[in-house]
């Protein structure tokens, strides 16, 4: 009974939290969609939610206890590609569907290529300090995004009130988390310890609830002109998705210029590369917990978790290519949310996917009153958990006896510097990775040429 309640709790609460994030991603995607008018944001959100549900259902069918779905970096590249192609060759809504399908074909090809041995060799030679540094930079990017998107409009209305609500609610969530973690560690009763761990996972609910309550008693709720507003209601109509799917089947490929198809395929390969990096780094960040969860199956599967997960991620993308035409990848922050609420569990991921669908079509009006400042608190608390875990790993690699030297510490600062200059955490990972792998390939080529010269008579 305790397991059933824990699974139900983790899946449903994590769905509410992630749904708020999907609304933001839906607005980003909707801005690039053509042919939907005022309903572009609703259609974008619907596609994002459906892609996340399909991804989670497929992965949990294979008993992978992770949450997958559209993510910011890959979606940004996808949106940029759509806007770029639209500027070069204006297209109608039906033509854009074919372009999206072509982009996702390129993305799927790249994901299947990522399961090849030589791609695995490249990722195996990425330095150990780079993944936690990338996660740390990503967490800071999440906080910056939350501040810019949700907190700044409130700061314009009332600076002191906004900071008071935001900091108080964030501190309440962090203190609640630490309190129950301490109780769980010091408790000698397994049942009490399990309850304490479950309550520790509710820190996101406590933080956002505190922000919501303080918002209701403040003058911020009377702000006008959309400043410091609430989430609002979106009309997510499944019939519009079915019409879109019918239109996709009825389209003619000959209506699209060959140049646009080639360019969209190239953009799709780029989106696929970003998805590969997102998923590989996410799996590396979650590897320890995943190995503990999969040890009961086979030692080989628990040791080599990257390859089976990447294969299933490619299959998920092949399914999404013909349905939502949106890229999807494993998410460390969303997986961490559901794990904090209960534990790594495939049934909880299943409940998460079903709950997302129910919220999208039947309960979205209940979340319409959630203020934006509560979303900023939610995103900041998720980012804080990522910051703590990645900083511990970076610190150990920089100063522990088993990892001598300061490469990890310097690498962290290098990734942060690249992220701050470019504004993209993905580039903070990509540039050092290419540099290190390029050096290893060059040294390997040089050693091989020397060996050939030595063997010459």
C-alpha positions as CSV (number, residue, x, y, z in Angstrom):
1,X,0.0,0.0,0.0
2,X,2.8,2.4,0.9
3,X,4.5,1.7,-2.5
4,X,1.2,2.3,-4.4
5,X,0.7,5.6,-2.6
6,X,4.3,6.6,-3.2
7,X,4.1,5.9,-6.9
8,X,0.8,7.7,-7.3
9,X,2.1,10.7,-5.3
10,X,5.4,11.0,-7.2
11,X,3.8,10.6,-10.7
12,X,0.9,13.0,-10.2
13,X,2.9,15.8,-8.3
14,X,5.8,15.7,-10.8
15,X,3.3,15.9,-13.6
16,X,1.9,19.2,-12.2
17,X,5.4,20.6,-11.8
18,X,6.6,19.6,-15.3
19,X,3.4,20.8,-16.9
20,X,4.2,24.3,-15.9
21,X,7.6,24.0,-17.6
22,X,5.9,22.5,-20.7
23,X,3.7,25.6,-20.9
24,X,6.8,27.7,-21.3
25,X,8.3,25.4,-24.0
26,X,4.9,25.4,-25.7
27,X,5.0,29.1,-26.0
28,X,8.5,29.0,-27.5
29,X,7.4,26.4,-30.1
30,X,4.1,28.1,-30.8
31,X,5.9,31.3,-31.9
32,X,7.4,29.4,-34.8
33,X,4.3,27.5,-35.9
34,X,2.4,28.7,-39.0
35,X,-1.3,28.4,-39.7
36,X,-2.8,28.4,-36.2
37,X,-3.3,32.1,-35.4
38,X,-4.2,32.8,-31.8
39,X,-4.1,29.1,-31.0
40,X,-0.4,28.7,-31.8
41,X,0.7,28.6,-28.2
42,X,-2.1,26.1,-27.4
43,X,-0.9,23.9,-30.3
44,X,2.7,24.2,-29.2
45,X,1.9,23.2,-25.7
46,X,-0.3,20.3,-26.9
47,X,2.6,19.0,-29.1
48,X,5.1,19.3,-26.2
49,X,2.8,17.5,-23.7
50,X,2.0,14.7,-26.2
51,X,5.7,14.2,-27.0
52,X,6.6,14.0,-23.3
53,X,3.7,11.5,-22.6
54,X,4.7,9.2,-25.5
55,X,8.4,9.4,-24.5
56,X,7.7,8.5,-20.9
57,X,5.3,5.7,-21.8
58,X,7.8,4.0,-24.2
59,X,10.7,4.3,-21.8
60,X,8.7,3.0,-18.8
61,X,7.5,0.1,-20.9
62,X,11.2,-1.0,-20.9
63,X,11.3,-0.2,-17.2
64,X,13.6,2.8,-17.4
65,X,12.7,5.0,-14.5
66,X,13.6,8.3,-16.2
67,X,11.5,11.2,-17.6
68,X,12.0,12.1,-21.2
69,X,10.5,14.9,-23.2
70,X,11.3,18.1,-25.2
71,X,14.1,20.2,-23.7
72,X,15.1,23.8,-24.0
73,X,18.3,23.5,-26.0
74,X,17.1,21.0,-28.7
75,X,13.8,22.9,-29.0
76,X,15.6,26.2,-29.4
77,X,17.6,24.7,-32.3
78,X,14.4,23.3,-33.8
79,X,12.6,26.7,-33.5
80,X,15.6,28.5,-35.0
81,X,15.6,26.1,-37.9
82,X,11.9,26.6,-38.6
83,X,12.3,30.4,-38.5
84,X,15.4,30.3,-40.7
85,X,13.7,28.1,-43.3
86,X,10.5,30.3,-43.2
87,X,12.6,33.4,-43.8
88,X,14.3,31.8,-46.8
89,X,11.2,30.3,-48.3
90,X,7.8,31.4,-47.0
91,X,5.6,28.3,-46.4
92,X,2.0,27.6,-45.5
93,X,0.9,25.7,-42.4
94,X,0.6,22.4,-44.4
95,X,4.0,22.9,-46.0
96,X,5.6,23.6,-42.7
97,X,4.4,20.2,-41.5
98,X,6.4,18.5,-44.2
99,X,9.4,20.6,-43.3
100,X,9.0,19.6,-39.6
101,X,8.7,15.9,-40.6
102,X,11.9,16.2,-42.7
103,X,13.7,17.8,-39.8
104,X,12.7,15.0,-37.5
105,X,13.8,12.5,-40.1
106,X,17.3,14.0,-39.9
107,X,17.1,14.0,-36.1
108,X,16.1,10.3,-36.0
109,X,19.0,9.4,-38.3
110,X,21.4,11.2,-36.0
111,X,20.0,9.4,-32.9
112,X,20.4,6.0,-34.5
113,X,24.0,7.0,-35.6
114,X,24.7,7.8,-31.9
115,X,24.3,4.1,-31.0
116,X,27.3,3.2,-33.3
117,X,30.6,2.2,-31.5
118,X,32.7,5.2,-32.8
119,X,30.2,7.6,-31.3
120,X,30.4,5.8,-28.0
121,X,34.2,6.1,-28.2
122,X,33.9,9.9,-28.5
123,X,31.7,10.2,-25.4
124,X,33.9,7.7,-23.5
125,X,36.9,9.9,-24.0
126,X,35.1,13.1,-22.7
127,X,36.8,14.0,-19.4
128,X,35.0,13.1,-16.2
129,X,34.8,16.6,-14.9
130,X,32.9,17.9,-18.0
131,X,29.5,16.3,-17.3
132,X,29.0,17.7,-13.7
133,X,30.4,21.1,-14.9
134,X,27.8,21.1,-17.7
135,X,25.0,20.1,-15.3
136,X,26.1,23.0,-13.0
137,X,26.1,25.5,-15.9
138,X,22.6,24.1,-17.0
139,X,21.3,24.7,-13.5
140,X,22.5,28.3,-13.5
141,X,20.9,28.7,-16.9
142,X,17.6,27.4,-15.4
143,X,17.8,30.0,-12.6
144,X,18.6,32.8,-15.1
145,X,15.7,31.7,-17.4
146,X,13.3,31.6,-14.4
147,X,14.4,35.1,-13.4
148,X,14.1,36.6,-16.8
149,X,10.8,34.9,-17.8
150,X,8.8,34.8,-14.6
151,X,10.5,37.0,-12.0
152,X,11.5,40.1,-13.9
153,X,7.8,41.2,-14.7
154,X,7.1,41.1,-10.9
155,X,10.3,43.0,-10.1
156,X,9.0,45.8,-12.4
157,X,5.7,46.0,-10.4
158,X,7.2,45.7,-6.9
159,X,10.9,45.0,-6.4
160,X,11.0,44.5,-2.6
161,X,7.8,42.5,-2.4
162,X,9.0,40.2,-5.3
163,X,12.3,39.5,-3.7
164,X,10.7,38.9,-0.3
165,X,8.2,36.4,-1.7
166,X,10.8,34.7,-4.0
167,X,13.5,34.3,-1.4
168,X,11.1,33.3,1.4
169,X,9.4,30.7,-0.7
170,X,12.7,29.3,-2.0
171,X,14.2,29.2,1.5
172,X,11.1,27.5,2.8
173,X,11.5,24.8,0.2
174,X,15.2,24.3,0.9
175,X,14.7,24.1,4.7
176,X,11.8,21.7,4.3
177,X,14.0,19.5,2.2
178,X,17.0,19.5,4.6
179,X,14.8,19.0,7.6
180,X,13.2,15.7,6.4
181,X,16.6,14.6,5.0
182,X,18.1,14.9,8.4
183,X,15.2,13.1,10.0
184,X,15.5,10.3,7.4
185,X,19.2,9.9,8.0
186,X,19.0,9.9,11.9
187,X,15.9,7.7,12.1
188,X,16.4,4.1,13.3
189,X,13.0,3.0,12.1
190,X,12.8,2.0,8.4
191,X,9.1,3.0,8.1
192,X,9.7,6.4,9.6
193,X,12.8,6.9,7.4
194,X,10.8,6.1,4.3
195,X,8.0,8.6,5.2
196,X,10.6,11.3,5.9
197,X,12.2,10.7,2.5
198,X,8.8,11.0,0.8
199,X,8.1,14.2,2.7
200,X,11.5,15.6,1.7
201,X,10.4,15.2,-1.9
202,X,7.5,17.6,-1.3
203,X,9.9,20.6,-1.0
204,X,8.8,21.8,-4.4
205,X,5.2,21.8,-3.4
206,X,6.0,23.6,-0.2
207,X,8.1,26.2,-1.9
208,X,5.6,26.9,-4.7
209,X,2.7,26.8,-2.2
210,X,4.4,29.4,0.0
211,X,5.0,31.7,-3.0
212,X,1.3,31.3,-4.1
213,X,0.1,32.1,-0.6
214,X,2.3,35.2,-0.2
215,X,1.3,36.3,-3.7
216,X,-2.3,36.2,-2.8
217,X,-1.8,38.5,0.3
218,X,0.4,40.9,-1.5
219,X,-0.4,43.8,-3.9
220,X,1.3,42.0,-6.8
221,X,-1.9,40.2,-7.6
222,X,-3.5,43.5,-8.6
223,X,-0.8,44.2,-11.3
224,X,-2.2,45.0,-14.7
225,X,-1.0,44.8,-18.3
226,X,0.1,41.2,-17.9
227,X,2.8,42.1,-15.5
228,X,3.4,39.5,-12.7
229,X,0.4,37.6,-14.0
230,X,-0.9,34.1,-13.4
231,X,-0.4,31.1,-15.6
232,X,-3.7,31.6,-17.5
233,X,-5.8,29.1,-19.3
234,X,-5.0,27.4,-22.6
235,X,-7.6,25.7,-24.7
236,X,-5.8,22.3,-25.5
237,X,-8.1,20.7,-28.0
238,X,-7.2,17.2,-29.1
239,X,-9.3,17.5,-32.2
240,X,-6.9,20.2,-33.5
241,X,-4.1,17.6,-33.2
242,X,-6.1,15.0,-35.1
243,X,-6.8,17.6,-37.9
244,X,-3.1,18.4,-38.0
245,X,-2.2,14.7,-38.3
246,X,-4.8,14.2,-41.1
247,X,-3.3,17.2,-42.9
248,X,0.2,15.8,-42.6
249,X,-0.9,12.5,-44.3
250,X,-2.7,14.4,-47.1
251,X,0.3,16.6,-48.0
252,X,2.3,16.2,-51.1
253,X,6.1,16.2,-50.9
254,X,6.4,17.6,-54.4
255,X,4.9,20.9,-53.1
256,X,8.1,21.6,-51.2
257,X,11.3,22.9,-53.0
258,X,14.2,20.4,-52.9
259,X,16.4,23.1,-51.4
260,X,14.1,23.5,-48.5
261,X,14.0,19.8,-47.9
262,X,17.8,19.5,-47.9
263,X,18.2,22.4,-45.6
264,X,15.5,21.1,-43.2
265,X,17.3,17.7,-43.2
266,X,20.6,19.4,-42.2
267,X,18.8,21.3,-39.4
268,X,17.3,18.0,-38.3
269,X,20.8,16.4,-38.0
270,X,21.8,19.4,-35.9
271,X,18.8,19.0,-33.7
272,X,19.6,15.3,-33.4
273,X,23.2,16.1,-32.3
274,X,21.9,18.4,-29.6
275,X,19.4,15.7,-28.4
276,X,22.3,13.1,-28.3
277,X,24.4,15.5,-26.1
278,X,21.4,16.2,-23.9
279,X,20.6,12.5,-23.4
280,X,24.1,11.3,-23.0
281,X,24.9,14.0,-20.4
282,X,21.6,13.3,-18.6
283,X,22.3,9.6,-18.4
284,X,25.8,10.3,-17.2
285,X,24.4,12.6,-14.5
286,X,21.8,10.0,-13.4
287,X,24.1,7.0,-13.9
288,X,24.6,6.1,-10.3
289,X,20.9,5.9,-9.4
290,X,20.1,4.1,-12.6
291,X,22.7,1.5,-12.0
292,X,21.3,0.8,-8.5
293,X,17.8,0.5,-10.0
294,X,18.9,-1.9,-12.8
295,X,21.2,-4.2,-10.8
296,X,18.3,-6.6,-10.2
297,X,18.1,-7.3,-13.9
298,X,21.6,-8.1,-15.1
299,X,25.1,-6.9,-14.3
300,X,25.8,-6.1,-18.0
301,X,22.7,-3.9,-18.3
302,X,23.6,-2.0,-15.1
303,X,27.2,-1.4,-16.2
304,X,26.4,-0.3,-19.8
305,X,23.3,1.8,-19.2
306,X,24.2,4.4,-22.0
307,X,23.7,2.1,-25.0
308,X,20.3,0.6,-24.2
309,X,18.9,3.9,-23.2
310,X,20.2,5.7,-26.3
311,X,18.7,2.9,-28.5
312,X,15.3,3.3,-26.9
313,X,15.6,7.1,-27.2
314,X,16.2,6.7,-30.9
315,X,13.1,4.5,-31.2
316,X,11.1,7.1,-29.3
317,X,12.2,9.7,-31.7
318,X,11.2,7.5,-34.7
319,X,7.7,7.3,-33.1
320,X,7.5,11.0,-32.4
321,X,8.7,11.8,-36.0
322,X,5.3,10.6,-37.4
323,X,3.1,11.9,-34.5
324,X,4.2,15.1,-32.8
325,X,7.2,16.0,-35.0
326,X,9.0,17.2,-31.9
327,X,12.4,16.1,-30.6
328,X,12.7,14.4,-27.2
329,X,15.5,13.6,-24.8
330,X,16.1,12.3,-21.3
331,X,15.9,15.1,-18.7
332,X,18.0,15.0,-15.5
333,X,16.1,17.8,-13.8
334,X,12.6,16.2,-14.3
335,X,13.9,12.8,-13.4
336,X,15.4,14.2,-10.2
337,X,12.0,15.8,-9.4
338,X,10.2,12.4,-9.5
339,X,13.0,10.6,-7.7
340,X,12.9,13.2,-4.9
341,X,9.2,12.6,-4.5
342,X,9.6,8.8,-4.1
343,X,12.4,6.8,-5.7
344,X,13.5,5.7,-9.2
345,X,10.5,3.8,-10.3
346,X,9.1,3.0,-13.8
347,X,5.5,2.8,-12.5
348,X,5.9,6.3,-11.2
349,X,6.9,7.4,-14.7
350,X,3.8,5.7,-16.1
351,X,1.6,7.6,-13.6
352,X,3.5,10.8,-14.5
353,X,2.6,10.4,-18.3
354,X,-1.1,9.6,-17.6
355,X,-1.3,12.5,-15.2
356,X,0.1,14.9,-17.8
357,X,-2.6,13.9,-20.2
358,X,-5.3,14.3,-17.6
359,X,-4.0,17.7,-16.6
360,X,-3.7,18.9,-20.2
361,X,-7.2,18.0,-21.2
362,X,-9.3,18.1,-17.9
363,X,-7.5,20.0,-15.2
364,X,-5.5,22.8,-16.8
365,X,-8.1,25.3,-15.6
366,X,-7.1,24.5,-12.0
367,X,-3.5,25.6,-12.7
368,X,-4.6,28.8,-14.5
369,X,-4.4,30.7,-11.2
370,X,-0.8,29.7,-10.4
371,X,1.2,32.9,-10.3
372,X,4.4,33.2,-12.4
373,X,6.5,33.9,-9.3
374,X,5.6,30.4,-8.0
375,X,6.9,29.0,-11.3
376,X,10.2,30.9,-10.7
377,X,10.4,29.3,-7.2
378,X,9.7,25.8,-8.7
379,X,12.5,26.1,-11.4
380,X,14.9,27.6,-8.8
381,X,14.4,24.7,-6.4
382,X,14.9,22.1,-9.1
383,X,18.1,24.0,-10.2
384,X,19.4,24.1,-6.6
385,X,19.2,20.3,-6.3
386,X,21.2,20.0,-9.6
387,X,23.7,22.6,-8.3
388,X,24.4,20.7,-5.1
389,X,24.9,17.3,-6.8
390,X,27.1,18.6,-9.6
391,X,29.2,20.8,-7.3
392,X,29.9,17.9,-5.0
393,X,31.1,15.8,-8.0
394,X,33.3,18.7,-9.3
395,X,34.7,19.3,-5.8
396,X,35.6,15.6,-5.4
397,X,37.3,15.5,-8.8
398,X,39.2,18.7,-8.2
399,X,40.5,18.0,-4.6
400,X,40.1,14.3,-3.7
401,X,43.1,12.0,-3.5
402,X,41.6,9.6,-6.1
403,X,41.4,12.5,-8.6
404,X,44.6,14.5,-8.1
405,X,45.1,17.8,-9.8
406,X,42.8,20.8,-10.3
407,X,41.5,19.9,-13.8
408,X,38.0,19.5,-12.5
409,X,37.9,22.9,-10.8
410,X,39.5,24.7,-13.7
411,X,37.2,22.9,-16.1
412,X,34.1,24.0,-14.1
413,X,35.2,27.6,-14.3
414,X,35.9,27.2,-18.1
415,X,32.5,25.8,-18.8
416,X,30.9,28.6,-16.7
417,X,32.9,31.2,-18.6
418,X,31.8,29.9,-22.0
419,X,28.2,29.6,-20.9
420,X,28.3,33.2,-19.6
421,X,29.8,34.6,-22.8
422,X,27.7,32.6,-25.3
423,X,24.5,32.4,-23.2
424,X,24.3,28.7,-24.1
425,X,25.2,25.9,-21.6
426,X,25.3,23.5,-24.5
427,X,28.2,25.4,-26.0
428,X,29.9,25.3,-22.6
429,X,29.9,21.5,-23.0
430,X,30.5,21.2,-26.8
431,X,33.6,23.4,-27.0
432,X,35.7,21.7,-24.3
433,X,34.5,18.3,-25.5
434,X,35.6,19.0,-29.1
435,X,38.9,20.3,-27.8
436,X,39.7,17.3,-25.7
437,X,38.5,14.7,-28.2
438,X,40.4,16.5,-31.0
439,X,43.6,16.3,-29.0
440,X,43.1,12.6,-28.3
441,X,42.4,11.9,-31.9
442,X,45.5,13.9,-33.0
443,X,47.7,12.1,-30.5
444,X,46.3,8.8,-31.6
445,X,46.9,9.6,-35.2
446,X,50.5,10.8,-34.5
447,X,51.2,7.6,-32.5
448,X,49.9,5.4,-35.3
449,X,52.0,7.2,-37.9
450,X,55.1,6.9,-35.7
451,X,54.4,3.2,-35.3
452,X,54.1,2.8,-39.1
453,X,57.4,4.6,-39.6
454,X,59.1,2.4,-37.1
455,X,57.8,-0.8,-38.8
456,X,59.1,0.3,-42.2
457,X,62.2,-1.7,-43.3
